[in-house]
Amino acid sequence: MKKKTVPFEFVYQLFALIIAIIVVHAFYVSVVRPNAAQIIEEQNIAAKADPDYVRERSVWVLIKDLEQESCFILGIWALAIMGYKSMLTVRERRLLDVDLVPVAEGMRILPEDTREFARQIEQLPDDRQDQLLPRALLGALRRFNSTRNIQDVSSTTHTICENEAERLESELSMIRYISWAIPSIGFIGTVRGIGEALAQADKAVQGDIAGVTQSLGVAFNSTFIALLISIVLMFLVHQLQLLQERLVFDSENYANDKLIRHMKAD
């Protein structure tokens, strides 16, 4: 009985999340929050000394809150996942430059020849055989050997590529969820900031609006950072999806051009 192992991609994503949490939190504790606290204190002193003082927007103050920290953690996690998937896609694209089925121009492939061509592909390392192009070529060769029908071969190749496209699309669901969750966390910060501002409304009525403005700053800053990160992530998600779609399209064209058009039924 074959022993079940934990998929490498799951382990990678788990460790990527843990590392993102550690790195971002350490940066916030050691750099962001101390600088933000210092800037806010300096601005409060300047505001008390000069009623006309205008507070300058600081990056440290802009990103100092828990919601922004959470957004950066999720954003880095999503980037790590997309980087891994992009690396796999680029690695698969390299096979498109390899002559996996060496067929000379004008040469015909008969059903009896398929075993020899299939054997060449089966000699590839196991991790290469699991990639889309070798699977599509093997599926085409085996189908031609069993049915001797070129139309069936073409349909089989198209089905394999179509299933791969659906699998790649489904695997992007986690990244899309993260891209959706980040703005949601920003809106949570907005609700929290507005709630804190309303709780200090009595102080504002008495003329002390420092607490209200600081709470409203939390509300707007969290939404601003979350939407900004989400925009960048969605752009990269679409680029990754485009890269994967091109891989599927080019793999099907490779099978048609390098293999299927050379086939000849009895």
C-alpha positions as CSV (number, residue, x, y, z in Angstrom):
1,M,0.0,0.0,0.0
2,K,1.4,3.4,-1.0
3,K,2.0,5.7,1.9
4,K,0.1,9.0,1.7
5,T,2.3,12.1,1.9
6,V,1.4,15.7,2.5
7,P,1.4,17.7,-0.8
8,F,4.5,19.9,-1.1
9,E,2.3,22.9,-2.2
10,F,0.3,22.7,1.0
11,V,3.4,22.7,3.1
12,Y,4.9,25.6,1.1
13,Q,1.8,27.7,1.6
14,L,1.6,27.0,5.3
15,F,5.3,27.9,5.8
16,A,4.9,31.0,3.6
17,L,2.0,32.2,5.8
18,I,4.0,31.6,9.0
19,I,7.1,33.4,7.6
20,A,4.9,36.3,6.4
21,I,3.4,36.7,9.9
22,I,6.8,36.6,11.6
23,V,8.5,39.0,9.3
24,V,5.7,41.6,9.0
25,H,4.9,41.5,12.8
26,A,8.6,41.9,13.6
27,F,8.9,44.8,11.2
28,Y,5.8,46.5,12.8
29,V,7.0,46.0,16.3
30,S,10.6,47.2,15.7
31,V,10.1,49.9,13.1
32,V,6.5,50.9,12.1
33,R,4.8,51.4,15.5
34,P,7.7,53.1,17.3
35,N,8.1,55.6,14.4
36,A,4.4,56.2,14.2
37,A,4.1,56.8,17.9
38,Q,7.0,59.3,17.8
39,I,5.5,61.2,14.9
40,I,2.1,61.4,16.5
41,E,3.6,62.7,19.7
42,E,5.6,65.3,17.9
43,Q,2.5,66.4,15.9
44,N,0.4,66.6,19.0
45,I,3.0,68.8,20.7
46,A,3.2,71.0,17.6
47,A,-0.6,71.2,17.4
48,K,-0.9,72.4,21.0
49,A,1.7,75.0,20.5
50,D,0.3,76.3,17.2
51,P,-3.5,76.3,16.6
52,D,-2.9,76.7,12.8
53,Y,-0.5,73.7,12.6
54,V,-1.4,71.3,9.8
55,R,-0.5,67.7,10.4
56,E,1.6,66.1,7.6
57,R,0.6,62.6,6.4
58,S,3.3,60.1,7.3
59,V,3.7,56.6,5.8
60,W,4.4,55.2,9.3
61,V,1.1,56.6,10.7
62,L,-0.7,55.5,7.5
63,I,0.2,51.8,8.0
64,K,0.5,51.5,11.8
65,D,-2.8,49.8,12.7
66,L,-3.6,46.1,13.1
67,E,-5.8,46.0,10.0
68,Q,-3.0,47.3,7.8
69,E,-0.6,44.8,9.3
70,S,-3.0,42.0,8.5
71,C,-3.4,43.2,4.9
72,F,0.4,43.2,4.4
73,I,0.6,39.7,5.8
74,L,-2.1,38.4,3.5
75,G,-0.6,40.3,0.5
76,I,2.8,38.8,1.0
77,W,1.3,35.4,1.5
78,A,-0.6,35.8,-1.8
79,L,2.6,36.9,-3.6
80,A,4.4,33.8,-2.3
81,I,1.7,31.5,-3.6
82,M,1.6,33.3,-7.0
83,G,5.4,33.2,-7.2
84,Y,5.3,29.4,-6.7
85,K,2.6,28.9,-9.3
86,S,4.4,31.2,-11.8
87,M,7.6,29.2,-11.3
88,L,5.8,25.9,-12.1
89,T,4.2,27.5,-15.2
90,V,7.5,28.8,-16.5
91,R,9.1,25.4,-15.8
92,E,6.3,23.7,-17.9
93,R,6.7,26.2,-20.7
94,R,10.4,25.1,-21.1
95,L,9.1,21.7,-22.4
96,L,7.6,23.5,-25.4
97,D,11.1,24.1,-26.6
98,V,12.0,20.4,-26.3
99,D,11.4,18.0,-29.2
100,L,9.5,15.3,-27.2
101,V,8.3,13.5,-30.3
102,P,11.1,13.7,-32.9
103,V,9.1,13.4,-36.1
104,A,10.7,14.6,-39.4
105,E,8.7,16.7,-41.7
106,G,6.8,14.5,-44.1
107,M,7.0,11.5,-41.8
108,R,3.8,9.7,-40.9
109,I,3.0,8.1,-37.6
110,L,1.0,4.8,-37.8
111,P,-0.8,3.2,-34.9
112,E,2.0,0.6,-34.6
113,D,4.5,3.4,-34.1
114,T,2.8,4.9,-31.1
115,R,4.5,2.6,-28.5
116,E,7.9,3.7,-29.5
117,F,7.0,7.4,-29.2
118,A,5.2,6.8,-26.0
119,R,8.3,5.0,-24.6
120,Q,10.4,8.1,-25.2
121,I,8.0,10.2,-23.2
122,E,7.8,7.6,-20.4
123,Q,11.5,7.8,-20.0
124,L,11.2,11.4,-18.7
125,P,11.5,11.9,-14.9
126,D,8.3,11.4,-13.0
127,D,7.9,15.1,-12.2
128,R,8.1,15.9,-15.9
129,Q,5.6,13.2,-16.9
130,D,3.1,14.8,-14.5
131,Q,3.2,18.1,-16.5
132,L,0.6,19.0,-19.0
133,L,2.5,18.6,-22.3
134,P,3.8,15.0,-21.7
135,R,0.3,14.0,-20.4
136,A,-1.3,15.4,-23.5
137,L,1.1,13.7,-25.8
138,L,0.9,10.3,-24.0
139,G,-2.9,10.6,-24.0
140,A,-2.9,11.2,-27.8
141,L,-0.5,8.3,-28.5
142,R,-2.4,5.8,-26.4
143,R,-5.7,6.9,-27.9
144,F,-4.4,6.6,-31.4
145,N,-3.1,3.1,-30.6
146,S,-6.4,1.9,-29.3
147,T,-8.9,3.6,-31.6
148,R,-6.9,4.3,-34.8
149,N,-9.1,7.4,-35.2
150,I,-7.4,10.8,-35.5
151,Q,-10.5,12.7,-34.6
152,D,-10.7,10.8,-31.3
153,V,-7.0,11.7,-30.7
154,S,-7.7,15.4,-31.2
155,S,-10.7,15.2,-28.9
156,T,-8.7,13.5,-26.2
157,T,-5.9,16.1,-26.4
158,H,-8.4,18.9,-26.2
159,T,-10.1,17.3,-23.2
160,I,-6.8,16.9,-21.3
161,C,-5.9,20.5,-21.9
162,E,-9.4,21.7,-21.0
163,N,-9.3,19.7,-17.7
164,E,-5.9,21.2,-17.0
165,A,-7.2,24.7,-17.6
166,E,-10.1,24.1,-15.2
167,R,-7.7,22.7,-12.6
168,L,-5.4,25.7,-12.8
169,E,-8.5,28.0,-12.6
170,S,-9.7,26.3,-9.4
171,E,-6.2,26.5,-7.8
172,L,-6.4,30.3,-8.1
173,S,-9.4,30.4,-5.8
174,M,-7.3,30.8,-2.7
175,I,-5.5,33.8,-4.2
176,R,-8.8,35.3,-5.2
177,Y,-10.2,34.8,-1.7
178,I,-7.2,36.6,-0.3
179,S,-7.7,39.4,-2.7
180,W,-11.3,39.6,-1.5
181,A,-10.4,39.3,2.1
182,I,-7.9,42.2,2.1
183,P,-10.5,45.0,1.3
184,S,-12.9,43.3,3.8
185,I,-10.2,43.7,6.5
186,G,-9.8,47.3,5.5
187,F,-13.6,47.9,5.9
188,I,-13.4,46.3,9.4
189,G,-10.8,49.0,10.2
190,T,-13.2,51.6,8.9
191,V,-16.0,50.4,11.1
192,R,-13.7,50.2,14.1
193,G,-12.3,53.7,13.5
194,I,-15.8,55.2,13.0
195,G,-17.0,53.4,16.1
196,E,-14.2,54.8,18.2
197,A,-14.8,58.3,16.8
198,L,-18.5,58.2,17.7
199,A,-17.5,57.0,21.2
200,Q,-15.6,60.2,21.6
201,A,-18.3,62.5,20.3
202,D,-18.8,64.1,23.7
203,K,-15.2,65.2,23.8
204,A,-15.5,66.7,20.3
205,V,-18.5,68.7,21.5
206,Q,-16.4,70.1,24.3
207,G,-13.8,71.2,21.8
208,D,-11.3,68.3,22.0
209,I,-11.3,66.8,18.5
210,A,-7.9,65.1,18.7
211,G,-9.3,61.7,19.6
212,V,-12.0,61.9,16.9
213,T,-9.6,62.8,14.2
214,Q,-7.2,60.1,15.2
215,S,-10.0,57.5,15.1
216,L,-11.2,58.7,11.7
217,G,-7.6,58.5,10.5
218,V,-7.7,54.8,11.5
219,A,-10.9,54.3,9.5
220,F,-9.7,55.9,6.3
221,N,-6.1,54.7,6.4
222,S,-7.1,51.0,6.8
223,T,-9.4,51.2,3.8
224,F,-6.9,53.1,1.7
225,I,-4.1,50.6,2.3
226,A,-6.4,47.6,1.8
227,L,-7.7,48.8,-1.5
228,L,-4.2,49.7,-2.7
229,I,-2.9,46.2,-1.9
230,S,-6.0,44.6,-3.4
231,I,-5.5,46.5,-6.7
232,V,-1.9,45.3,-7.0
233,L,-2.8,41.7,-6.2
234,M,-5.7,41.5,-8.7
235,F,-3.4,42.8,-11.4
236,L,-0.8,40.1,-10.6
237,V,-3.6,37.4,-10.4
238,H,-4.7,38.3,-14.0
239,Q,-1.1,38.2,-15.2
240,L,-0.7,34.7,-13.7
241,Q,-4.0,33.5,-15.1
242,L,-2.9,34.8,-18.6
243,L,0.4,32.9,-18.2
244,Q,-1.4,29.7,-17.4
245,E,-3.9,30.1,-20.2
246,R,-1.1,30.6,-22.7
247,L,0.6,27.4,-21.4
248,V,-2.6,25.4,-22.0
249,F,-3.2,26.9,-25.4
250,D,0.4,26.5,-26.6
251,S,0.6,22.9,-25.3
252,E,-2.5,21.9,-27.3
253,N,-1.0,23.6,-30.4
254,Y,2.2,21.7,-29.8
255,A,0.4,18.4,-29.7
256,N,-1.5,19.3,-32.9
257,D,1.5,20.6,-34.8
258,K,4.2,18.1,-33.6
259,L,2.2,14.9,-33.3
260,I,-1.4,14.8,-34.5
261,R,-0.9,16.2,-37.9
262,H,1.7,13.5,-38.6
263,M,-0.7,10.7,-37.7
264,K,-2.1,8.5,-40.4
265,A,-4.8,5.9,-39.8
266,D,-4.7,2.5,-41.6
